Amino acid sequence: MKVIIAGAGIGGLVLALMLEKRGIDCEIFESVRELKPLGVGINLLPHACRQLQALGILDDLAETGIETSALHYFNQYGQPIWQEPRGLAAGYVVPQLSLHRGELQMLLAETVKNRLKGGRLHTGMAFEAMEQDAQGITVRFRNRNSGTLDEVRGDILVGADGIHSVVRRSLFPLFDQLRFSGRMLWRATTDADPYLDGRTMFMAGHQDQKFVCYPISETLRRQGRSRINWIAELRTGSSDLPSTDWNREVNADVFAERFAAWRWDWIDIPALIQSATAIYEFPLVDKDPLPSWTQGRACLLGDAAHPMYPIGSNGSAQAILDAVCLADRLQDLRSGSSGSDITLALKEYEAERLPVTAGIVLRNRLNGPEQVMQVAHERAPDGFQHIHDVISEQELGAIALRYKRLAGFDPAALKAAQS
Ligand SMILES: Cc1cc2nc3c(=O)[nH]c(=O)nc-3n(C[C@H](O)[C@H](O)[C@H](O)COP(=O)(O)OP(=O)(O)OC[C@H]3O[C@@H](n4cnc5c(N)ncnc54)[C@H](O)[C@@H]3O)c2cc1C
């Protein structure tokens, strides 16, 4: 049996490694001519890290990324709302890692090249079309070097081609619209002195004006410095969908003024913004959950299946969990499996993963775990003496736990699943 994967992002590469581990043949086709370490920071939650540990690559990742120790929420005046330990400090058996997305993708790609012998990772090959029949699936990729339309034959196609998925558009053209929240994100990294313990992620503000920060370089941390990944977010007042290019660079003048007063005794946000290396603009967008992810021998995975707001640090984790589930469902299929066996296996994958991820997409539209900041803002827009005058400890804890349960990283449930 041969699986054709369109897209060598986080989800596609992890799927290839999961399939290889189970002895299933696969080939990956990626549209860019050369994989480069693009993007800025990304988070890997413990349930995803556990899967990367099973692949034997967690130690290498921990050498590059930061083992996040805690998550703190503040209002726009820097007053503390809620804080919780994260990763090992929260009792998980594996860490939560904050790292550079590009470094994660490069490490995964190198591992794929080493483990999948015979040149199974092809770049400069953009998915365009496919045709299915009783014996298999024919997939057509535009070869960006020769300009030709090259045909590849296999048993299954997995569309892991990200938020602008062409596979999704060809399978479900009616459900492909990007939904713009009216909020813009500006992402960057700044090398600076560490804040707090040098491992803490924090968020400040509310849904119309927010600043998110987390360090992402273990190398710099060992030198007593910090590579701080940050995201500034503002509601723009426009409902027109802006450009959705991950690599669109802009000047800080577009938003910096709104954060000019966000200077507290342990962090200077205006200074972080001014010292950034490059700032990338991306709108806060998602797509409505699909009614189905599969059509015969073809299915979707990761952002292609369920693009979600980057709230709750879940995008990469859910792509990785999709990959594990799909590889498990395909494990029992071998050469000679009929088309209906394959369709059933893909449907089982969909039945397990679609409802969970659809729930996260919808909950993230309601701010996910960041709801604590929104409630604090609505009840005390001018700040508070103590957060418990505004929200009880129980209410804060319940919001945090509900999200962990939904996204599958409630510590108690993970422990039960392991034993
Ligand atoms: C350039 C880039 C930068 C990003 N930066 C960040 C970031 O800084 N922080 C963050 O949290 N998330 C970032 N993301 C998104 C993040 O990687 C995903 O949300 C998450 O990891 C889920 O991974 P995925 O594999 O589903 O999608 P992605 O990681 O987006 O991977 C999709 C892959 O498919 C490829 N592709 C697209 N179209 C085709 C096609 N027609 N045929 C074949 N291949 C195709 C893309 O080039 C890409 O390599 C970025 C994504 C990209 C592509």
The ligand as a Tripos MOL2 file, in Angstrom:
@<TRIPOS>MOLECULE
LIG
   53    58     1     0     0
SMALL
NO_CHARGES

@<TRIPOS>ATOM
      1 C1          5.5060   29.3750    5.7720 C.3       1 LIG1
      2 C2          4.6780   29.0600    6.9960 C.ar      1 LIG1
      3 C3          4.9550   29.7600    8.1950 C.ar      1 LIG1
      4 C4          4.1890   29.5000    9.3300 C.ar      1 LIG1
      5 N1          4.5120   30.1750   10.4860 N.ar      1 LIG1
      6 C5          3.8670   29.8720   11.6230 C.ar      1 LIG1
      7 C6          4.2650   30.4830   12.8630 C.ar      1 LIG1
      8 O1          5.1690   31.3020   12.9040 O.2       1 LIG1
      9 N2          3.5970   30.1330   14.0040 N.ar      1 LIG1
     10 C7          2.5800   29.2270   13.9870 C.ar      1 LIG1
     11 O2          1.9850   28.9360   15.0450 O.2       1 LIG1
     12 N3          2.1820   28.6250   12.8300 N.ar      1 LIG1
     13 C8          2.8040   28.9170   11.6620 C.ar      1 LIG1
     14 N4          2.4340   28.2800   10.4940 N.ar      1 LIG1
     15 C9          1.2880   27.3270   10.5270 C.3       1 LIG1
     16 C10         1.6070   26.0310   11.2420 C.3       1 LIG1
     17 O3          2.7230   25.3950   10.6710 O.3       1 LIG1
     18 C11         0.3650   25.1460   11.1650 C.3       1 LIG1
     19 O4         -0.7320   25.8380   11.7300 O.3       1 LIG1
     20 C12         0.4350   23.8430   11.9760 C.3       1 LIG1
     21 O5          1.7170   23.4630   12.3020 O.3       1 LIG1
     22 C13        -0.2850   22.7060   11.2380 C.3       1 LIG1
     23 O6          0.5850   22.1680   10.2420 O.3       1 LIG1
     24 P1          0.1480   21.6820    8.8070 P.3       1 LIG1
     25 O7          1.1580   20.6780    8.3930 O.co2     1 LIG1
     26 O8         -1.2710   21.3030    8.7850 O.co2     1 LIG1
     27 O9          0.2780   22.9750    7.8920 O.3       1 LIG1
     28 P2          1.5840   23.7740    7.4440 P.3       1 LIG1
     29 O10         2.6450   23.6800    8.4630 O.co2     1 LIG1
     30 O11         1.1040   25.1080    7.0320 O.co2     1 LIG1
     31 O12         2.1250   22.9590    6.1590 O.3       1 LIG1
     32 C14         1.4680   22.8900    4.9060 C.3       1 LIG1
     33 C15         2.5090   22.5730    3.8430 C.3       1 LIG1
     34 O13         1.8450   22.3020    2.5950 O.3       1 LIG1
     35 C16         2.5480   22.9510    1.5470 C.3       1 LIG1
     36 N5          1.6270   23.1640    0.4280 N.ar      1 LIG1
     37 C17         0.7400   24.1740    0.2460 C.ar      1 LIG1
     38 N6          0.0610   24.0040   -0.9110 N.ar      1 LIG1
     39 C18         0.5120   22.8480   -1.4620 C.ar      1 LIG1
     40 C19         0.1940   22.1380   -2.6520 C.ar      1 LIG1
     41 N7         -0.7370   22.5740   -3.5240 N.pl3     1 LIG1
     42 N8          0.8460   20.9770   -2.9180 N.ar      1 LIG1
     43 C20         1.7910   20.5150   -2.0620 C.ar      1 LIG1
     44 N9          2.1480   21.1530   -0.9160 N.ar      1 LIG1
     45 C21         1.5050   22.3000   -0.6250 C.ar      1 LIG1
     46 C22         3.0440   24.2270    2.2090 C.3       1 LIG1
     47 O14         4.1170   24.8080    1.5050 O.3       1 LIG1
     48 C23         3.4620   23.7210    3.5880 C.3       1 LIG1
     49 O15         4.7860   23.2600    3.6160 O.3       1 LIG1
     50 C24         3.1330   28.5290    9.3040 C.ar      1 LIG1
     51 C25         2.8710   27.8410    8.1200 C.ar      1 LIG1
     52 C26         3.6360   28.0900    6.9690 C.ar      1 LIG1
     53 C27         3.3300   27.3330    5.6790 C.3       1 LIG1
@<TRIPOS>BOND
     1     1     2 1
     2     2     3 ar
     3     2    52 ar
     4     3     4 ar
     5     4     5 ar
     6     4    50 ar
     7     5     6 ar
     8     6     7 ar
     9     6    13 1
    10     7     8 2
    11     7     9 ar
    12     9    10 ar
    13    10    11 2
    14    10    12 ar
    15    12    13 ar
    16    13    14 ar
    17    14    15 1
    18    14    50 ar
    19    15    16 1
    20    16    17 1
    21    16    18 1
    22    18    19 1
    23    18    20 1
    24    20    21 1
    25    20    22 1
    26    22    23 1
    27    23    24 1
    28    24    25 2
    29    24    26 1
    30    24    27 1
    31    27    28 1
    32    28    29 2
    33    28    30 1
    34    28    31 1
    35    31    32 1
    36    32    33 1
    37    33    34 1
    38    33    48 1
    39    34    35 1
    40    35    36 1
    41    35    46 1
    42    36    37 ar
    43    36    45 ar
    44    37    38 ar
    45    38    39 ar
    46    39    40 ar
    47    39    45 ar
    48    40    41 1
    49    40    42 ar
    50    42    43 ar
    51    43    44 ar
    52    44    45 ar
    53    46    47 1
    54    46    48 1
    55    48    49 1
    56    50    51 ar
    57    51    52 ar
    58    52    53 1
@<TRIPOS>SUBSTRUCTURE
     1 LIG1         1 GROUP 0 **** ****
